[in-house]
Amino acid sequence: MAFNKSLAGYYDDLAHVGIPAEDLKKTVAFWEGLGFKEQGRFDTDDQGHQVAFMKAGHLMLEIWDSDGAVKKTGAINHISLNVEDADGAFKAAKEEGYNVKEDEVQHLDYWKHGIKFFNILGPNNETIEFCEVVKG
């Protein structure tokens, strides 16, 4: 575990880009046409909404259908940066005065062992997620 590490030192790559969709099936088919392959699909609630992760090379998209599409420029919901230690990154973000959207690190049951994440707001009110895929 790193001590006194700045938030800039926690991420090592883009984790994914988050895109809300009106029609998940149609959106997945579009990205498949561009060469992306579905890597995983997960339920997001008990109302039939889902999230699909699509990958091409090292580029990953997170596409979900529970929020509806904005359907205009700026429709991408968030970019996500890959971290190995979401808890440490969260602490650094708070200490460095970033506008953190959550009161604590969040957890979802995606992938084998889940994910841990939190979001900050950028200077244009853009959402930047810091996401750790839990290894075990």
Secondary structure as UniProt FT lines:
FT   HELIX           7..9
FT   STRAND          11..20
FT   HELIX           24..33
FT   TURN            34..35
FT   STRAND          37..43
FT   TURN            46..47
FT   STRAND          50..56
FT   TURN            57..58
FT   STRAND          59..64
FT   TURN            73..74
FT   STRAND          78..83
FT   HELIX           86..95
FT   TURN            96..97
FT   STRAND          99..100
FT   STRAND          106..108
FT   TURN            111..113
FT   STRAND          115..121
FT   TURN            123..124
FT   STRAND          127..133
//
